[in-house]
Amino acid sequence: MDSTLNLVVNLYKPSGPTSFSMVHSVKKMLGVKKAGHIGTLDPMAEGVLPICLNQSTRIIQFLGPLSKHYQCTMTLGSVTD
């Protein structure tokens, strides 16, 4: 693709890869030169990772400070080996 692809992709990031590696994969897959993510998800977290492409990276500075919300499920009182 060419550099006229200026948009924000809401990508599902599974648990494991880093936010940076997800951006690298999107850049390679779409053939764009410039890309960046809004905020960072912890490597063990999964969820939506907004990725800005080309000229849309200019909005990262305005959207980056937005808050994130985490949800978890845990079991209390169980014993494992």
Beta strands, then each sheet from edge to edge (+ up, - down):
strand 1: 8-13
strand 2: 35-37
strand 3: 47-53
sheet 1: 1+ 3- 2+
end
